[in-house]
Amino acid sequence: MYDKKIAYLHYIKNNELMGNAGHAKVMYRGNGMSVEVYVRDMQMLSSGYYFVKGLGENSFEDKIHIERGQAVYKKRFDVDKSKENQSPYGIKIEIAENEYLEAVWQAGRQQEREIKAAESEQRAVEGGRKITEDTQKISKSEEKKQNIVEKDSDSFRENQQNTETKMWNQLTFSVPAEMYEDKWKELCKKYDVVYPFGNGEAYISISPKDFIIFPEKYQNLVNNSFLLHGYYNYQHIILGKKEEGSKNVYYLGVPGVYYEREKMVAIMFGFEGFECGDKRAYNGGFGYYMRRVEL
Protein backbone atom coordinates (compact mmCIF):
# COMPACT_ATOMS: atom_id res chain seq x y z
CA MET A 1 0.00 0.00 0.00
CA TYR A 2 1.36 3.41 -0.99
CA ASP A 3 0.20 6.77 0.33
CA LYS A 4 1.76 10.21 0.29
CA LYS A 5 0.92 13.50 1.99
CA ILE A 6 2.62 16.86 1.39
CA ALA A 7 2.12 20.34 2.84
CA TYR A 8 3.94 23.64 3.11
CA LEU A 9 5.82 24.47 6.30
CA HIS A 10 4.45 27.64 7.87
CA TYR A 11 6.47 29.82 10.26
CA ILE A 12 4.16 30.73 13.13
CA LYS A 13 4.96 33.07 16.01
CA ASN A 14 2.50 34.03 18.74
CA ASN A 15 -0.27 32.38 16.71
CA GLU A 16 0.45 34.65 13.72
CA LEU A 17 1.50 33.36 10.29
CA MET A 18 4.89 34.94 9.56
CA GLY A 19 5.61 33.27 6.22
CA ASN A 20 6.54 30.11 4.36
CA ALA A 21 9.49 28.04 5.57
CA GLY A 22 9.66 25.17 3.08
CA HIS A 23 7.64 21.96 2.88
CA ALA A 24 7.27 18.52 4.43
CA LYS A 25 5.93 15.18 3.33
CA VAL A 26 5.33 11.66 4.57
CA MET A 27 5.18 8.56 2.40
CA TYR A 28 3.82 5.19 3.45
CA ARG A 29 4.90 1.98 1.81
CA GLY A 30 3.97 -1.25 3.54
CA ASN A 31 4.71 -0.86 7.26
CA GLY A 32 7.28 1.89 6.67
CA MET A 33 6.81 5.63 6.93
CA SER A 34 9.36 7.94 5.29
CA VAL A 35 9.46 11.51 6.58
CA GLU A 36 11.08 14.33 4.62
CA VAL A 37 11.33 17.94 5.82
CA TYR A 38 12.87 20.75 3.79
CA VAL A 39 13.47 24.03 5.66
CA ARG A 40 14.53 27.12 3.71
CA ASP A 41 14.81 30.90 4.04
CA MET A 42 14.85 30.85 7.86
CA GLN A 43 18.09 32.81 8.36
CA MET A 44 16.62 34.50 11.43
CA LEU A 45 17.04 31.21 13.34
CA SER A 46 20.23 30.32 15.18
CA SER A 47 22.04 27.35 13.69
CA GLY A 48 21.63 24.21 15.79
CA TYR A 49 19.40 21.26 16.60
CA TYR A 50 15.66 21.67 17.03
CA PHE A 51 12.97 19.29 18.23
CA VAL A 52 10.84 17.85 15.40
CA LYS A 53 7.80 15.64 15.88
CA GLY A 54 4.80 14.23 14.11
CA LEU A 55 1.46 15.71 15.15
CA GLY A 56 -0.84 13.10 16.60
CA GLU A 57 -0.75 10.46 19.32
CA ASN A 58 2.05 7.86 19.27
CA SER A 59 3.80 9.65 16.40
CA PHE A 60 7.56 10.08 15.92
CA GLU A 61 9.91 12.45 17.80
CA ASP A 62 13.43 13.39 16.70
CA LYS A 63 15.86 16.28 16.19
CA ILE A 64 16.54 18.30 13.05
CA HIS A 65 19.69 20.32 12.38
CA ILE A 66 19.08 23.77 10.89
CA GLU A 67 22.18 25.48 9.50
CA ARG A 68 22.04 29.07 8.19
CA GLY A 69 18.29 28.89 7.81
CA GLN A 70 18.32 25.67 5.76
CA ALA A 71 17.74 22.02 6.60
CA VAL A 72 17.03 18.69 4.93
CA TYR A 73 15.66 15.94 7.14
CA LYS A 74 14.98 12.42 5.88
CA LYS A 75 14.20 9.41 8.03
CA ARG A 76 12.25 6.17 7.86
CA PHE A 77 10.11 4.82 10.70
CA ASP A 78 8.35 1.50 11.19
CA VAL A 79 4.64 2.03 11.83
CA ASP A 80 1.41 0.07 11.92
CA LYS A 81 -0.58 1.94 9.26
CA SER A 82 -3.78 0.17 10.37
CA LYS A 83 -3.72 2.23 13.57
CA GLU A 84 -4.90 5.70 12.64
CA ASN A 85 -3.39 7.38 15.69
CA GLN A 86 0.07 6.30 14.60
CA SER A 87 -0.21 8.26 11.35
CA PRO A 88 0.78 11.92 11.88
CA TYR A 89 -1.62 14.56 10.61
CA GLY A 90 1.29 16.98 10.29
CA ILE A 91 4.81 17.86 11.36
CA LYS A 92 5.98 20.47 13.87
CA ILE A 93 9.43 21.90 14.60
CA GLU A 94 9.69 23.65 17.96
CA ILE A 95 11.73 26.88 17.83
CA ALA A 96 10.86 28.62 21.11
CA GLU A 97 7.83 29.27 23.27
CA ASN A 98 4.94 30.21 20.95
CA GLU A 99 7.27 29.96 17.95
CA TYR A 100 7.44 26.98 15.61
CA LEU A 101 7.33 25.65 12.06
CA GLU A 102 4.30 23.53 11.17
CA ALA A 103 2.98 21.57 8.20
CA VAL A 104 -0.53 20.16 8.54
CA TRP A 105 -2.70 17.93 6.37
CA GLN A 106 -5.99 19.47 7.53
CA ALA A 107 -8.17 16.41 7.80
CA GLY A 108 -6.01 15.04 10.60
CA ARG A 109 -6.36 18.14 12.71
CA GLN A 110 -10.12 17.94 12.29
CA GLN A 111 -10.06 14.32 13.49
CA GLU A 112 -8.13 15.29 16.62
CA ARG A 113 -10.58 18.12 17.35
CA GLU A 114 -13.54 15.81 17.03
CA ILE A 115 -11.90 13.25 19.33
CA LYS A 116 -11.04 15.89 21.94
CA ALA A 117 -14.55 17.35 21.78
CA ALA A 118 -16.13 13.90 22.26
CA GLU A 119 -13.83 13.09 25.18
CA SER A 120 -14.57 16.44 26.86
CA GLU A 121 -18.29 15.95 26.43
CA GLN A 122 -18.11 12.45 27.91
CA ARG A 123 -16.17 13.68 30.96
CA ALA A 124 -18.74 16.42 31.49
CA VAL A 125 -21.62 13.91 31.35
CA GLU A 126 -19.98 11.41 33.71
CA GLY A 127 -18.81 13.94 36.27
CA GLY A 128 -21.62 16.45 35.91
CA ARG A 129 -19.03 19.12 35.17
CA LYS A 130 -18.65 21.73 32.47
CA ILE A 131 -15.60 21.92 30.23
CA THR A 132 -13.00 23.95 32.07
CA GLU A 133 -11.93 27.42 31.03
CA ASP A 134 -8.42 26.13 30.25
CA THR A 135 -9.81 23.59 27.78
CA GLN A 136 -11.81 26.34 26.09
CA LYS A 137 -8.67 28.46 25.78
CA ILE A 138 -6.79 25.55 24.17
CA SER A 139 -9.66 25.03 21.75
CA LYS A 140 -9.71 28.72 20.82
CA SER A 141 -5.95 28.69 20.31
CA GLU A 142 -6.21 25.69 17.96
CA GLU A 143 -9.03 27.39 16.05
CA LYS A 144 -6.92 30.54 15.64
CA LYS A 145 -4.01 28.55 14.17
CA GLN A 146 -6.39 26.73 11.81
CA ASN A 147 -7.82 30.05 10.64
CA ILE A 148 -4.30 31.09 9.50
CA VAL A 149 -4.65 28.68 6.59
CA GLU A 150 -8.33 29.43 5.82
CA LYS A 151 -8.43 33.14 6.87
CA ASP A 152 -9.47 34.33 3.42
CA SER A 153 -13.03 32.98 3.57
CA ASP A 154 -15.44 33.12 6.51
CA SER A 155 -17.91 30.86 4.70
CA PHE A 156 -15.37 28.03 4.61
CA ARG A 157 -14.41 28.49 8.28
CA GLU A 158 -18.00 27.74 9.25
CA ASN A 159 -17.64 24.27 7.73
CA GLN A 160 -14.43 23.32 9.60
CA GLN A 161 -16.14 20.58 11.64
CA ASN A 162 -16.20 18.17 8.69
CA THR A 163 -13.19 16.26 7.45
CA GLU A 164 -11.41 17.70 4.44
CA THR A 165 -12.91 15.36 1.86
CA LYS A 166 -16.48 15.46 3.13
CA MET A 167 -16.30 19.20 3.74
CA TRP A 168 -15.47 20.29 0.20
CA ASN A 169 -17.49 17.60 -1.57
CA GLN A 170 -20.66 18.58 0.29
CA LEU A 171 -20.38 22.34 -0.21
CA THR A 172 -23.03 23.84 -2.49
CA PHE A 173 -23.24 27.37 -3.80
CA SER A 174 -25.82 29.42 -5.60
CA VAL A 175 -25.05 31.42 -8.74
CA PRO A 176 -26.69 34.87 -8.97
CA ALA A 177 -29.91 34.73 -10.95
CA GLU A 178 -28.94 37.78 -12.96
CA MET A 179 -25.91 36.03 -14.49
CA TYR A 180 -25.63 36.96 -18.15
CA GLU A 181 -25.91 34.37 -20.91
CA ASP A 182 -22.19 34.89 -21.59
CA LYS A 183 -20.69 34.05 -18.22
CA TRP A 184 -17.21 35.30 -19.12
CA LYS A 185 -18.53 38.77 -20.02
CA GLU A 186 -20.36 38.90 -16.72
CA LEU A 187 -17.21 37.98 -14.81
CA CYS A 188 -15.23 40.68 -16.64
CA LYS A 189 -17.79 43.22 -15.47
CA LYS A 190 -17.71 41.99 -11.88
CA TYR A 191 -13.93 41.53 -11.36
CA ASP A 192 -10.86 43.60 -12.16
CA VAL A 193 -9.49 42.93 -15.65
CA VAL A 194 -5.68 42.66 -15.75
CA TYR A 195 -3.02 42.06 -18.41
CA PRO A 196 -0.32 40.11 -16.53
CA PHE A 197 1.78 39.13 -19.57
CA GLY A 198 1.86 42.47 -21.40
CA ASN A 199 0.67 40.89 -24.66
CA GLY A 200 -2.95 42.02 -24.70
CA GLU A 201 -4.40 38.83 -23.22
CA ALA A 202 -7.06 39.78 -20.68
CA TYR A 203 -7.46 37.96 -17.35
CA ILE A 204 -9.56 38.67 -14.28
CA SER A 205 -8.08 38.94 -10.79
CA ILE A 206 -9.83 36.77 -8.19
CA SER A 207 -9.28 35.20 -4.76
CA PRO A 208 -10.22 31.81 -3.23
CA LYS A 209 -13.49 33.16 -1.87
CA ASP A 210 -14.59 33.76 -5.46
CA PHE A 211 -14.39 30.07 -6.41
CA ILE A 212 -18.18 29.87 -6.25
CA ILE A 213 -18.01 30.78 -9.94
CA PHE A 214 -16.63 27.30 -10.74
CA PRO A 215 -18.57 24.03 -11.05
CA GLU A 216 -18.66 21.90 -7.91
CA LYS A 217 -15.81 19.63 -9.01
CA TYR A 218 -13.38 22.58 -8.91
CA GLN A 219 -14.48 24.09 -5.61
CA ASN A 220 -12.06 21.89 -3.64
CA LEU A 221 -9.28 24.06 -5.12
CA VAL A 222 -9.89 26.41 -2.18
CA ASN A 223 -7.96 23.86 -0.11
CA ASN A 224 -5.09 23.36 -2.58
CA SER A 225 -1.91 24.10 -0.58
CA PHE A 226 0.09 25.25 -3.60
CA LEU A 227 -2.65 27.65 -4.67
CA LEU A 228 -3.06 29.09 -1.16
CA HIS A 229 0.70 29.53 -0.84
CA GLY A 230 0.84 31.61 -4.03
CA TYR A 231 -2.25 33.60 -3.10
CA TYR A 232 -1.05 34.53 0.38
CA ASN A 233 2.30 35.62 -1.05
CA TYR A 234 0.94 37.77 -3.88
CA GLN A 235 -2.70 38.39 -2.84
CA HIS A 236 -4.28 37.46 -6.17
CA ILE A 237 -5.02 34.65 -8.62
CA ILE A 238 -5.79 35.09 -12.32
CA LEU A 239 -8.42 33.48 -14.53
CA GLY A 240 -8.25 33.75 -18.32
CA LYS A 241 -10.10 32.65 -21.43
CA LYS A 242 -8.35 31.19 -24.49
CA GLU A 243 -9.61 29.92 -27.82
CA GLU A 244 -8.32 26.49 -28.74
CA GLY A 245 -9.72 25.43 -32.09
CA SER A 246 -13.46 25.96 -32.01
CA LYS A 247 -13.66 25.78 -28.21
CA ASN A 248 -13.22 28.31 -25.41
CA VAL A 249 -11.06 27.04 -22.57
CA TYR A 250 -10.24 28.67 -19.23
CA TYR A 251 -7.01 28.70 -17.25
CA LEU A 252 -6.46 29.46 -13.57
CA GLY A 253 -3.07 31.00 -12.76
CA VAL A 254 -1.23 31.08 -9.42
CA PRO A 255 1.58 33.68 -9.16
CA GLY A 256 5.05 32.47 -8.35
CA VAL A 257 8.72 32.34 -9.28
CA TYR A 258 9.96 29.68 -11.67
CA TYR A 259 12.35 27.02 -10.45
CA GLU A 260 12.52 23.43 -11.63
CA ARG A 261 11.88 22.19 -8.09
CA GLU A 262 8.89 24.53 -7.69
CA LYS A 263 7.54 23.35 -11.05
CA MET A 264 7.60 19.74 -9.84
CA VAL A 265 5.68 20.71 -6.69
CA ALA A 266 3.15 22.59 -8.86
CA ILE A 267 2.60 19.49 -11.00
CA MET A 268 1.97 17.44 -7.85
CA PHE A 269 -0.83 19.87 -6.98
CA GLY A 270 -2.43 19.74 -10.44
CA PHE A 271 -0.86 22.73 -12.23
CA GLU A 272 0.11 21.87 -15.79
CA GLY A 273 2.61 24.53 -16.81
CA PHE A 274 4.22 27.91 -16.24
CA GLU A 275 3.43 31.12 -18.18
CA CYS A 276 5.51 34.29 -18.24
CA GLY A 277 4.26 35.96 -21.43
CA ASP A 278 6.26 35.71 -24.64
CA LYS A 279 9.49 34.99 -22.76
CA ARG A 280 10.87 31.54 -22.12
CA ALA A 281 10.67 30.45 -18.49
CA TYR A 282 13.95 30.83 -16.62
CA ASN A 283 15.07 30.20 -13.03
CA GLY A 284 14.09 33.14 -10.84
CA GLY A 285 11.61 34.54 -13.36
CA PHE A 286 8.16 35.66 -12.21
CA GLY A 287 5.04 34.28 -13.83
CA TYR A 288 2.03 32.05 -13.22
CA TYR A 289 1.60 28.32 -12.71
CA MET A 290 -1.46 27.42 -14.80
CA ARG A 291 -4.13 24.74 -14.83
CA ARG A 292 -7.25 24.29 -16.94
CA VAL A 293 -10.68 24.77 -15.33
CA GLU A 294 -14.27 25.06 -16.47
CA LEU A 295 -16.97 27.65 -15.92
C-alpha positions as CSV (number, residue, x, y, z in Angstrom):
1,M,0.0,0.0,0.0
2,Y,1.4,3.4,-1.0
3,D,0.2,6.8,0.3
4,K,1.8,10.2,0.3
5,K,0.9,13.5,2.0
6,I,2.6,16.9,1.4
7,A,2.1,20.3,2.8
8,Y,3.9,23.6,3.1
9,L,5.8,24.5,6.3
10,H,4.5,27.6,7.9
11,Y,6.5,29.8,10.3
12,I,4.2,30.7,13.1
13,K,5.0,33.1,16.0
14,N,2.5,34.0,18.7
15,N,-0.3,32.4,16.7
16,E,0.5,34.7,13.7
17,L,1.5,33.4,10.3
18,M,4.9,34.9,9.6
19,G,5.6,33.3,6.2
20,N,6.5,30.1,4.4
21,A,9.5,28.0,5.6
22,G,9.7,25.2,3.1
23,H,7.6,22.0,2.9
24,A,7.3,18.5,4.4
25,K,5.9,15.2,3.3
26,V,5.3,11.7,4.6
27,M,5.2,8.6,2.4
28,Y,3.8,5.2,3.5
29,R,4.9,2.0,1.8
30,G,4.0,-1.3,3.5
31,N,4.7,-0.9,7.3
32,G,7.3,1.9,6.7
33,M,6.8,5.6,6.9
34,S,9.4,7.9,5.3
35,V,9.5,11.5,6.6
36,E,11.1,14.3,4.6
37,V,11.3,17.9,5.8
38,Y,12.9,20.8,3.8
39,V,13.5,24.0,5.7
40,R,14.5,27.1,3.7
41,D,14.8,30.9,4.0
42,M,14.9,30.8,7.9
43,Q,18.1,32.8,8.4
44,M,16.6,34.5,11.4
45,L,17.0,31.2,13.3
46,S,20.2,30.3,15.2
47,S,22.0,27.3,13.7
48,G,21.6,24.2,15.8
49,Y,19.4,21.3,16.6
50,Y,15.7,21.7,17.0
51,F,13.0,19.3,18.2
52,V,10.8,17.8,15.4
53,K,7.8,15.6,15.9
54,G,4.8,14.2,14.1
55,L,1.5,15.7,15.1
56,G,-0.8,13.1,16.6
57,E,-0.8,10.5,19.3
58,N,2.1,7.9,19.3
59,S,3.8,9.7,16.4
60,F,7.6,10.1,15.9
61,E,9.9,12.5,17.8
62,D,13.4,13.4,16.7
63,K,15.9,16.3,16.2
64,I,16.5,18.3,13.1
65,H,19.7,20.3,12.4
66,I,19.1,23.8,10.9
67,E,22.2,25.5,9.5
68,R,22.0,29.1,8.2
69,G,18.3,28.9,7.8
70,Q,18.3,25.7,5.8
71,A,17.7,22.0,6.6
72,V,17.0,18.7,4.9
73,Y,15.7,15.9,7.1
74,K,15.0,12.4,5.9
75,K,14.2,9.4,8.0
76,R,12.3,6.2,7.9
77,F,10.1,4.8,10.7
78,D,8.3,1.5,11.2
79,V,4.6,2.0,11.8
80,D,1.4,0.1,11.9
81,K,-0.6,1.9,9.3
82,S,-3.8,0.2,10.4
83,K,-3.7,2.2,13.6
84,E,-4.9,5.7,12.6
85,N,-3.4,7.4,15.7
86,Q,0.1,6.3,14.6
87,S,-0.2,8.3,11.3
88,P,0.8,11.9,11.9
89,Y,-1.6,14.6,10.6
90,G,1.3,17.0,10.3
91,I,4.8,17.9,11.4
92,K,6.0,20.5,13.9
93,I,9.4,21.9,14.6
94,E,9.7,23.7,18.0
95,I,11.7,26.9,17.8
96,A,10.9,28.6,21.1
97,E,7.8,29.3,23.3
98,N,4.9,30.2,21.0
99,E,7.3,30.0,17.9
100,Y,7.4,27.0,15.6
101,L,7.3,25.6,12.1
102,E,4.3,23.5,11.2
103,A,3.0,21.6,8.2
104,V,-0.5,20.2,8.5
105,W,-2.7,17.9,6.4
106,Q,-6.0,19.5,7.5
107,A,-8.2,16.4,7.8
108,G,-6.0,15.0,10.6
109,R,-6.4,18.1,12.7
110,Q,-10.1,17.9,12.3
111,Q,-10.1,14.3,13.5
112,E,-8.1,15.3,16.6
113,R,-10.6,18.1,17.4
114,E,-13.5,15.8,17.0
115,I,-11.9,13.2,19.3
116,K,-11.0,15.9,21.9
117,A,-14.6,17.3,21.8
118,A,-16.1,13.9,22.3
119,E,-13.8,13.1,25.2
120,S,-14.6,16.4,26.9
121,E,-18.3,16.0,26.4
122,Q,-18.1,12.4,27.9
123,R,-16.2,13.7,31.0
124,A,-18.7,16.4,31.5
125,V,-21.6,13.9,31.4
126,E,-20.0,11.4,33.7
127,G,-18.8,13.9,36.3
128,G,-21.6,16.4,35.9
129,R,-19.0,19.1,35.2
130,K,-18.6,21.7,32.5
131,I,-15.6,21.9,30.2
132,T,-13.0,23.9,32.1
133,E,-11.9,27.4,31.0
134,D,-8.4,26.1,30.2
135,T,-9.8,23.6,27.8
136,Q,-11.8,26.3,26.1
137,K,-8.7,28.5,25.8
138,I,-6.8,25.6,24.2
139,S,-9.7,25.0,21.7
140,K,-9.7,28.7,20.8
141,S,-5.9,28.7,20.3
142,E,-6.2,25.7,18.0
143,E,-9.0,27.4,16.1
144,K,-6.9,30.5,15.6
145,K,-4.0,28.6,14.2
146,Q,-6.4,26.7,11.8
147,N,-7.8,30.1,10.6
148,I,-4.3,31.1,9.5
149,V,-4.6,28.7,6.6
150,E,-8.3,29.4,5.8
151,K,-8.4,33.1,6.9
152,D,-9.5,34.3,3.4
153,S,-13.0,33.0,3.6
154,D,-15.4,33.1,6.5
155,S,-17.9,30.9,4.7
156,F,-15.4,28.0,4.6
157,R,-14.4,28.5,8.3
158,E,-18.0,27.7,9.3
159,N,-17.6,24.3,7.7
160,Q,-14.4,23.3,9.6
161,Q,-16.1,20.6,11.6
162,N,-16.2,18.2,8.7
163,T,-13.2,16.3,7.5
164,E,-11.4,17.7,4.4
165,T,-12.9,15.4,1.9
166,K,-16.5,15.5,3.1
167,M,-16.3,19.2,3.7
168,W,-15.5,20.3,0.2
169,N,-17.5,17.6,-1.6
170,Q,-20.7,18.6,0.3
171,L,-20.4,22.3,-0.2
172,T,-23.0,23.8,-2.5
173,F,-23.2,27.4,-3.8
174,S,-25.8,29.4,-5.6
175,V,-25.1,31.4,-8.7
176,P,-26.7,34.9,-9.0
177,A,-29.9,34.7,-10.9
178,E,-28.9,37.8,-13.0
179,M,-25.9,36.0,-14.5
180,Y,-25.6,37.0,-18.2
181,E,-25.9,34.4,-20.9
182,D,-22.2,34.9,-21.6
183,K,-20.7,34.0,-18.2
184,W,-17.2,35.3,-19.1
185,K,-18.5,38.8,-20.0
186,E,-20.4,38.9,-16.7
187,L,-17.2,38.0,-14.8
188,C,-15.2,40.7,-16.6
189,K,-17.8,43.2,-15.5
190,K,-17.7,42.0,-11.9
191,Y,-13.9,41.5,-11.4
192,D,-10.9,43.6,-12.2
193,V,-9.5,42.9,-15.7
194,V,-5.7,42.7,-15.8
195,Y,-3.0,42.1,-18.4
196,P,-0.3,40.1,-16.5
197,F,1.8,39.1,-19.6
198,G,1.9,42.5,-21.4
199,N,0.7,40.9,-24.7
200,G,-2.9,42.0,-24.7
201,E,-4.4,38.8,-23.2
202,A,-7.1,39.8,-20.7
203,Y,-7.5,38.0,-17.3
204,I,-9.6,38.7,-14.3
205,S,-8.1,38.9,-10.8
206,I,-9.8,36.8,-8.2
207,S,-9.3,35.2,-4.8
208,P,-10.2,31.8,-3.2
209,K,-13.5,33.2,-1.9
210,D,-14.6,33.8,-5.5
211,F,-14.4,30.1,-6.4
212,I,-18.2,29.9,-6.2
213,I,-18.0,30.8,-9.9
214,F,-16.6,27.3,-10.7
215,P,-18.6,24.0,-11.0
216,E,-18.7,21.9,-7.9
217,K,-15.8,19.6,-9.0
218,Y,-13.4,22.6,-8.9
219,Q,-14.5,24.1,-5.6
220,N,-12.1,21.9,-3.6
221,L,-9.3,24.1,-5.1
222,V,-9.9,26.4,-2.2
223,N,-8.0,23.9,-0.1
224,N,-5.1,23.4,-2.6
225,S,-1.9,24.1,-0.6
226,F,0.1,25.2,-3.6
227,L,-2.6,27.6,-4.7
228,L,-3.1,29.1,-1.2
229,H,0.7,29.5,-0.8
230,G,0.8,31.6,-4.0
231,Y,-2.3,33.6,-3.1
232,Y,-1.0,34.5,0.4
233,N,2.3,35.6,-1.1
234,Y,0.9,37.8,-3.9
235,Q,-2.7,38.4,-2.8
236,H,-4.3,37.5,-6.2
237,I,-5.0,34.7,-8.6
238,I,-5.8,35.1,-12.3
239,L,-8.4,33.5,-14.5
240,G,-8.2,33.7,-18.3
241,K,-10.1,32.7,-21.4
242,K,-8.4,31.2,-24.5
243,E,-9.6,29.9,-27.8
244,E,-8.3,26.5,-28.7
245,G,-9.7,25.4,-32.1
246,S,-13.5,26.0,-32.0
247,K,-13.7,25.8,-28.2
248,N,-13.2,28.3,-25.4
249,V,-11.1,27.0,-22.6
250,Y,-10.2,28.7,-19.2
251,Y,-7.0,28.7,-17.3
252,L,-6.5,29.5,-13.6
253,G,-3.1,31.0,-12.8
254,V,-1.2,31.1,-9.4
255,P,1.6,33.7,-9.2
256,G,5.1,32.5,-8.4
257,V,8.7,32.3,-9.3
258,Y,10.0,29.7,-11.7
259,Y,12.4,27.0,-10.4
260,E,12.5,23.4,-11.6
261,R,11.9,22.2,-8.1
262,E,8.9,24.5,-7.7
263,K,7.5,23.4,-11.0
264,M,7.6,19.7,-9.8
265,V,5.7,20.7,-6.7
266,A,3.2,22.6,-8.9
267,I,2.6,19.5,-11.0
268,M,2.0,17.4,-7.9
269,F,-0.8,19.9,-7.0
270,G,-2.4,19.7,-10.4
271,F,-0.9,22.7,-12.2
272,E,0.1,21.9,-15.8
273,G,2.6,24.5,-16.8
274,F,4.2,27.9,-16.2
275,E,3.4,31.1,-18.2
276,C,5.5,34.3,-18.2
277,G,4.3,36.0,-21.4
278,D,6.3,35.7,-24.6
279,K,9.5,35.0,-22.8
280,R,10.9,31.5,-22.1
281,A,10.7,30.4,-18.5
282,Y,13.9,30.8,-16.6
283,N,15.1,30.2,-13.0
284,G,14.1,33.1,-10.8
285,G,11.6,34.5,-13.4
286,F,8.2,35.7,-12.2
287,G,5.0,34.3,-13.8
288,Y,2.0,32.1,-13.2
289,Y,1.6,28.3,-12.7
290,M,-1.5,27.4,-14.8
291,R,-4.1,24.7,-14.8
292,R,-7.2,24.3,-16.9
293,V,-10.7,24.8,-15.3
294,E,-14.3,25.1,-16.5
295,L,-17.0,27.7,-15.9
